[in-house]
């Protein structure tokens, strides 16, 4: 390794992801796109225009498209983390986004695990709801979160980013998501798109 490489960080070859990481990036991106397609299908089939959620239909439409945008962003982040082409993506910014996605999915998955354990143990009732489909869904999200974790770890190692972006992503993303979940319903209610509780 030359002194120039040492002074300016890892070489292009050192920043190149391995085959396993590249496959993981593409699979994670496909999962994001697949989930975005589900939300789009909800909108085009009028999933929430009838039934118990009909009065929330306008607000749910806004939320649905916001979620689609988040999932498309998630797919782009996953692909950018494994691309070999140079582009306008500072490694630290991408590291924050990758660790943030990992933390957000991880918190969701772990929360679902706690909920499922509560149901099975009888603490929260509804043990009959924990069937094979629910367990498969839970396992999928655990693997989905692990995929982002692998991408985040690989990216941080290859680009030798400091711990700061990882900490910011892990701590910041769930907080931002919680604020969105708390503030968004209030804003939608103020705009008349959701009934006031």
C-alpha positions as CSV (number, residue, x, y, z in Angstrom):
1,X,0.0,0.0,0.0
2,X,1.4,3.4,-1.0
3,X,1.7,6.4,1.3
4,X,-0.8,8.1,-0.9
5,X,-3.4,5.4,-0.2
6,X,-2.7,5.7,3.6
7,X,-3.1,9.4,3.5
8,X,-6.4,9.5,1.6
9,X,-8.1,6.3,2.9
10,X,-8.7,2.9,1.3
11,X,-8.1,2.3,-2.3
12,X,-10.9,1.6,-4.8
13,X,-10.3,-2.2,-4.6
14,X,-10.5,-2.0,-0.8
15,X,-13.9,-0.2,-1.1
16,X,-15.3,-2.8,-3.4
17,X,-17.9,-5.0,-1.6
18,X,-17.6,-8.8,-1.7
19,X,-20.0,-11.0,-3.6
20,X,-22.0,-11.8,-0.5
21,X,-22.4,-8.2,0.5
22,X,-23.4,-7.3,-3.1
23,X,-26.1,-10.0,-3.2
24,X,-27.3,-8.9,0.2
25,X,-27.6,-5.3,-1.1
26,X,-29.6,-6.4,-4.1
27,X,-31.9,-8.6,-2.1
28,X,-32.6,-5.9,0.5
29,X,-33.4,-3.4,-2.4
30,X,-35.8,-6.0,-3.9
31,X,-37.5,-6.4,-0.5
32,X,-37.9,-2.6,-0.3
33,X,-39.4,-2.4,-3.8
34,X,-41.7,-5.3,-3.1
35,X,-43.0,-3.7,0.0
36,X,-43.5,-0.4,-1.8
37,X,-45.5,-2.2,-4.5
38,X,-47.8,-3.5,-1.8
39,X,-48.5,0.0,-0.6
40,X,-49.1,1.1,-4.2
41,X,-51.5,-1.8,-4.7
42,X,-53.4,-0.7,-1.6
43,X,-54.0,2.7,-3.3
44,X,-55.0,1.4,-6.7
45,X,-57.4,-1.2,-5.3
46,X,-59.0,1.1,-2.8
47,X,-58.1,-1.1,0.2
48,X,-59.1,1.5,2.8
49,X,-62.0,3.2,1.1
50,X,-64.5,0.8,2.6
51,X,-64.8,-1.1,5.9
52,X,-63.7,0.0,9.3
53,X,-60.9,2.3,8.0
54,X,-63.1,4.2,5.6
55,X,-63.1,7.4,7.7
56,X,-59.3,7.3,7.7
57,X,-59.0,6.8,4.0
58,X,-57.7,10.2,3.1
59,X,-55.1,10.3,5.8
60,X,-54.0,6.7,5.1
61,X,-53.5,7.7,1.5
62,X,-51.0,10.3,2.6
63,X,-49.3,7.9,4.9
64,X,-49.2,5.2,2.2
65,X,-47.4,7.4,-0.3
66,X,-45.0,8.6,2.4
67,X,-44.2,5.0,3.2
68,X,-43.7,4.3,-0.5
69,X,-41.1,7.1,-0.6
70,X,-39.3,5.7,2.4
71,X,-39.1,2.3,0.9
72,X,-37.8,3.6,-2.4
73,X,-35.2,5.5,-0.5
74,X,-34.3,2.3,1.4
75,X,-33.8,0.5,-1.9
76,X,-31.6,3.3,-3.2
77,X,-29.5,3.3,0.0
78,X,-29.0,-0.4,-0.2
79,X,-27.9,-0.3,-3.9
80,X,-25.6,2.7,-3.3
81,X,-23.9,0.8,-0.5
82,X,-22.8,-1.9,-2.9
83,X,-22.2,0.0,-6.2
84,X,-18.7,0.1,-7.5
85,X,-19.2,3.3,-9.4
86,X,-18.1,6.6,-7.8
87,X,-20.9,9.0,-7.2
88,X,-22.1,12.0,-5.1
89,X,-22.5,10.0,-1.9
90,X,-20.3,10.9,1.0
91,X,-19.5,7.7,2.9
92,X,-20.5,9.3,6.2
93,X,-24.0,10.2,4.9
94,X,-24.6,6.8,3.5
95,X,-23.3,5.2,6.7
96,X,-25.9,7.2,8.7
97,X,-28.7,6.1,6.4
98,X,-27.6,2.4,6.5
99,X,-27.3,2.3,10.3
100,X,-30.5,4.2,10.6
101,X,-32.4,1.7,8.4
102,X,-30.8,-1.2,10.4
103,X,-31.9,0.4,13.7
104,X,-35.4,1.2,12.6
105,X,-36.1,-2.3,11.2
106,X,-34.3,-3.8,14.2
107,X,-36.5,-1.9,16.7
108,X,-39.6,-2.8,14.8
109,X,-38.6,-6.5,14.6
110,X,-37.6,-6.7,18.3
111,X,-40.9,-5.0,19.3
112,X,-42.8,-7.6,17.3
113,X,-40.8,-10.4,19.0
114,X,-41.7,-8.9,22.5
115,X,-45.4,-8.7,21.4
116,X,-45.4,-12.3,20.1
117,X,-43.8,-13.5,23.3
118,X,-46.4,-11.7,25.3
119,X,-49.2,-13.3,23.3
120,X,-47.7,-16.8,23.5
121,X,-47.2,-16.5,27.3
122,X,-50.7,-15.2,27.8
123,X,-49.6,-11.8,29.2
124,X,-51.3,-9.9,26.4
125,X,-53.8,-12.5,25.2
126,X,-54.4,-13.6,21.6
127,X,-52.0,-16.6,21.6
128,X,-54.1,-18.0,18.7
129,X,-52.9,-15.1,16.5
130,X,-49.3,-16.3,16.6
131,X,-49.6,-18.7,13.7
132,X,-47.1,-19.8,11.0
133,X,-47.9,-16.8,8.9
134,X,-47.2,-14.4,11.8
135,X,-44.0,-16.2,12.7
136,X,-42.8,-16.1,9.0
137,X,-43.5,-12.4,8.9
138,X,-41.5,-11.8,12.1
139,X,-38.6,-13.9,10.9
140,X,-38.6,-12.1,7.6
141,X,-38.2,-8.7,9.3
142,X,-35.5,-10.0,11.5
143,X,-33.6,-11.2,8.4
144,X,-34.4,-7.9,6.7
145,X,-32.9,-5.9,9.6
146,X,-29.9,-8.2,9.6
147,X,-29.4,-7.5,5.9
148,X,-29.2,-3.7,6.5
149,X,-26.9,-4.5,9.5
150,X,-24.5,-6.4,7.2
151,X,-24.6,-3.6,4.6
152,X,-23.9,-0.9,7.3
153,X,-21.1,-2.9,8.9
154,X,-19.5,-3.6,5.5
155,X,-19.8,0.0,4.3
156,X,-18.3,1.4,7.5
157,X,-15.4,-1.0,7.4
158,X,-14.6,-0.5,3.7
159,X,-14.7,3.3,4.0
160,X,-13.2,3.4,7.4
161,X,-15.9,5.8,8.8
162,X,-15.7,6.9,12.4
163,X,-18.2,5.6,15.0
164,X,-20.2,8.9,14.8
165,X,-22.3,8.1,11.8
166,X,-23.2,4.7,13.2
167,X,-24.2,6.2,16.5
168,X,-26.2,8.9,14.8
169,X,-28.0,6.5,12.6
170,X,-28.8,3.9,15.4
171,X,-30.0,6.6,17.8
172,X,-31.5,9.1,15.4
173,X,-33.6,7.0,13.0
174,X,-35.9,5.4,15.6
175,X,-36.4,8.8,17.3
176,X,-37.2,10.5,14.0
177,X,-39.6,7.7,13.1
178,X,-41.3,7.9,16.5
179,X,-41.8,11.7,16.1
180,X,-43.2,11.1,12.6
181,X,-45.7,8.5,14.0
182,X,-46.7,10.9,16.8
183,X,-46.8,14.2,14.8
184,X,-48.2,12.9,11.5
185,X,-51.6,11.9,12.8
186,X,-52.0,15.3,14.5
187,X,-51.0,17.2,11.3
188,X,-53.4,15.0,9.3
189,X,-56.2,15.7,11.8
190,X,-55.5,19.4,11.6
191,X,-55.7,19.3,7.8
192,X,-59.0,17.5,8.0
193,X,-57.7,14.3,6.5
194,X,-58.3,12.2,9.6
195,X,-61.0,12.4,12.3
196,X,-59.9,14.0,15.5
197,X,-59.6,11.4,18.3
